[in-house]
Amino acid sequence: EKKTMTLIEKNGYHDSIYINAAKIFQGIHTKKHKDRILVRYGDDSVSPMLTFKDEYFQRVSYELAFNALKYQDLLEEILLDSCVYPCHSIPDELTSLLVVMLYDLQERKFQARETFDEEEPVAEVRKIEHYLYSFRTKLAAALARCRIKHDALSIEYFLPETIRTQAQRASALPLCVWINTFKISLQDVFGDLEKKGFTRVESVLDFDGYTYCMDQHCNDVLFFPSSLKEELLNLDLFAECKLLLQ
């Protein structure tokens, strides 16, 4: 399962991730003035109960929810322009799930999601998934019209320039990783990383592919190139909490 995490992320998520992401989004979505409300999200006065299988499921659920939040206005415009929303068979309580799953569907270029035999299906997720996928052509056309209307090369161009700049800077920062010395020694970490094809270098300026370096002041902190994030998180060292991403 650990080895397929990245593949799962590219082809869709487990049902439980969509449900948790929708619950998170329900509590953080941008609320608009009454005279501007076109998309209704139901009651969010009660704090949602979140249950995560593990740290990976928690991280991805929050990432999915915050990505939907970043593009909330665009996603709502796509739903309205395509006439996919409103729908009498989808109650307001499922609108957050609709928006979250629409974000993921357009990320997959409106391709079908892979499902996995070992996961327990969630009825609400399968209902929304089937509904969105049945209108995938209309949704893709609505997205294309939005891009033409706003002269946007990609959906990232719908974000304010300040947010785009912040995202670019954040993606370029090295990954900071703490060695959990309660579970593993530094030398064992170095040996394990070497077996996985990583090379230790002197500083972040020497990063080139599968490389890492030690912090100059804390000998239990390592830095990795940001481009290796998903591959690192799929290593046993992270799955067993011997390395922790900061």
C-alpha positions, 0 to 999 in steps of 0.5 A: 500500500505504501508504494502505491500512495503516489499513484492513488493521489494521481488517480483519485483518493479513497472515499474517506479522504473525500469525506474528511476533506468535505468536512474540513472545507465546510468549516473553512469555505468563504461565506458570501453576503446574502445577496450574492449567495448562489451556491449553498453549503448547508449548516456548518454550526456543528464542528465535524467529527474527523477520523483519519486512517493515518498521517497520510490520509490526514495530510491529503484530506487537508491539502484537498480541502485547502486546494478547493478553498483556493479555487472556490470561486472558480469551482462555483462558477463552473458548477453554475455555468455548466448547469450542474448546480443546483440539483434537487437530488443533492442537498445543501449538506453535500455541496462541500463534497460536490466542490471538493470532488469537482476540484479533484476531477478537474485535476485528473483532467475529468478522467475516471477515478481508480477504486480499490477493493480494500476500501469501504465505499461511502454512499455519498461519495459514490453518488457525487462521483457518479453525478459529476462524471456523468456531466464531465463534458459540460464541466470541462466545457465550462472550465474552458469558457472560464479560462477564455473569459479570464484569459487564464493559461491554467487554473493557477492564473485564477489566483491573486498574484500574491498567492501565486507568488507565495505558492511558488516560493513555498514549492521551492523551499527545501523540505525540512525533516526531523530524525526521530532518534527515539526510533532510529539512529542517525547512522541507520538513517544515513544507511537506509537513505544510501540504500534508497539511492540518496547521496549526502551533500554539504548544503542545499546549494549542492542539491541535484536529484536524490540528495540531502544535507544535514542542518548546520546547527541541529544534527537530527534535522535533514533537508531534501529537495522539495521535488522529492516530497511524495517519494520521501513520504512513501518511504518506510522511514516516514511510514514508520515515523522514523523521519517526520516532515516538518 
